[in-house]
Amino acid sequence: MDGARAMKGFTLLEMLFVLFIVGLLVSLTVPRYAGNLRQRELATERQSVETRLVVLPRRARLTGVNVKLPEDLGKTDLGDGAPVLDVPAGWELKFTPDWHITMHSTCSTTVIELLNKADGAMRYRYRVQEPSCEIVPTVN
């Protein structure tokens, strides 16, 4: 009667085989997901800097302060309790020539270069139009 009884459940070998396949699939997908996550974080940081650049002339007008970049990048307070331009760690801004923003929301023409120090391929360029302070992305 022992040989005739119906088997219930899975054998240990079957369970190990299924766990091996699941582990293999996870090991293939997790690195891709983690890489995409880092790329999204960098894109968010870049967009944050772009937004801060666009808003800076308005902040200068509201606080009644003239701004000269990169000279004023180190200032911790523009007059509204926030730093002149908060750049995330790992990013660098270059201005060619210096960017002058008046308290009347007018700007000098400049080219702004946003660089990621860890990844040299992440380089973004913007041109500031005089006197409107319009920031236009340019082709690298």
C-alpha positions as CSV (number, residue, x, y, z in Angstrom):
1,M,0.0,0.0,0.0
2,D,3.0,2.3,0.5
3,G,3.8,2.4,-3.2
4,A,0.2,3.0,-4.2
5,R,-0.3,6.1,-2.0
6,A,-0.5,9.5,-3.8
7,M,2.5,11.9,-3.3
8,K,1.7,15.2,-1.7
9,G,3.9,18.3,-1.9
10,F,7.2,18.9,-3.6
11,T,10.6,17.2,-3.2
12,L,13.6,19.0,-1.8
13,L,15.2,18.9,-5.2
14,E,12.2,20.5,-6.9
15,M,12.2,23.3,-4.4
16,L,15.9,24.0,-4.8
17,F,15.5,24.0,-8.6
18,V,12.7,26.7,-8.4
19,L,14.7,28.8,-5.9
20,F,17.7,28.6,-8.2
21,I,15.7,29.9,-11.1
22,V,14.1,32.7,-9.0
23,G,17.6,33.7,-7.7
24,L,19.0,33.8,-11.3
25,L,16.1,36.0,-12.5
26,V,16.6,38.4,-9.5
27,S,20.4,38.6,-10.1
28,L,19.8,39.6,-13.7
29,T,17.1,42.3,-13.1
30,V,18.3,44.0,-9.9
31,P,21.5,45.6,-11.3
32,R,19.6,47.1,-14.2
33,Y,17.0,48.5,-11.8
34,A,19.7,49.9,-9.5
35,G,21.4,51.6,-12.5
36,N,18.2,53.1,-13.7
37,L,17.5,54.4,-10.2
38,R,20.8,56.2,-10.1
39,Q,20.2,57.7,-13.6
40,R,16.8,59.0,-12.4
41,E,18.4,60.5,-9.3
42,L,21.0,62.3,-11.5
43,A,18.3,63.6,-13.8
44,T,16.3,64.9,-10.8
45,E,19.4,66.7,-9.5
46,R,20.1,68.2,-12.9
47,Q,16.5,69.4,-13.2
48,S,16.7,70.9,-9.8
49,V,19.7,73.0,-10.7
50,E,18.0,74.1,-13.9
51,T,15.0,75.3,-11.9
52,R,17.2,77.2,-9.5
53,L,19.0,78.9,-12.3
54,V,15.7,80.0,-13.9
55,V,14.4,81.3,-10.5
56,L,17.6,83.1,-9.5
57,P,16.8,86.4,-11.4
58,R,13.4,86.6,-9.7
59,R,14.9,86.0,-6.3
60,A,17.5,88.8,-7.0
61,R,14.7,91.2,-7.9
62,L,12.6,90.2,-4.8
63,T,15.6,90.7,-2.4
64,G,17.0,93.8,-4.2
65,V,20.4,92.2,-4.6
66,N,22.8,92.2,-7.6
67,V,24.4,88.7,-8.2
68,K,27.6,87.9,-9.9
69,L,28.3,84.2,-10.6
70,P,30.5,82.3,-10.0
71,E,31.8,84.8,-7.4
72,D,28.7,84.7,-5.3
73,L,28.2,81.0,-5.4
74,G,29.6,80.6,-1.9
75,K,27.2,83.1,-0.3
76,T,24.9,81.3,2.2
77,D,22.1,83.9,2.1
78,L,20.8,85.9,-0.8
79,G,18.6,87.9,1.5
80,D,15.7,85.4,1.6
81,G,17.3,82.9,3.9
82,A,18.4,80.5,1.1
83,P,21.9,80.2,-0.5
84,V,22.5,82.0,-3.8
85,L,22.6,78.8,-5.7
86,D,22.5,75.4,-4.0
87,V,24.4,72.9,-6.2
88,P,24.1,69.2,-5.2
89,A,27.2,67.4,-4.3
90,G,29.0,65.9,-7.3
91,W,27.9,68.7,-9.7
92,E,29.9,71.8,-10.8
93,L,28.8,75.0,-12.6
94,K,31.0,77.0,-14.9
95,F,30.1,80.4,-16.3
96,T,31.7,81.8,-19.5
97,P,31.9,84.8,-19.0
98,D,30.7,85.7,-15.5
99,W,26.9,85.9,-15.1
100,H,25.7,89.3,-13.8
101,I,22.1,89.5,-12.6
102,T,20.8,92.8,-11.5
103,M,18.1,93.5,-8.9
104,H,15.9,94.6,-11.8
105,S,15.9,91.0,-13.3
106,T,18.2,91.8,-16.2
107,C,21.1,89.5,-17.0
108,S,24.3,89.6,-19.0
109,T,24.8,87.0,-21.7
110,T,26.7,83.9,-20.6
111,V,27.1,80.2,-21.2
112,I,26.5,78.0,-18.2
113,E,28.0,74.6,-18.1
114,L,26.7,72.0,-15.7
115,L,29.0,69.1,-15.1
116,N,28.8,65.9,-13.2
117,K,32.2,65.3,-11.6
118,A,31.7,61.5,-11.4
119,D,30.6,61.1,-15.0
120,G,32.3,63.3,-17.5
121,A,29.8,62.4,-20.1
122,M,27.1,64.2,-18.2
123,R,27.7,67.7,-19.4
124,Y,24.9,70.2,-20.1
125,R,25.2,73.7,-21.6
126,Y,22.8,76.6,-21.4
127,R,22.9,80.0,-23.0
128,V,21.5,83.0,-21.1
129,Q,19.8,85.6,-23.3
130,E,20.4,89.2,-22.5
131,P,18.5,91.1,-21.0
132,S,15.5,88.8,-20.4
133,C,17.5,86.1,-18.4
134,E,15.9,83.4,-20.6
135,I,17.9,80.2,-20.2
136,V,18.1,78.1,-23.3
137,P,19.7,74.6,-23.5
138,T,22.3,74.3,-26.2
139,V,23.6,71.3,-28.1
140,N,26.8,69.9,-26.5
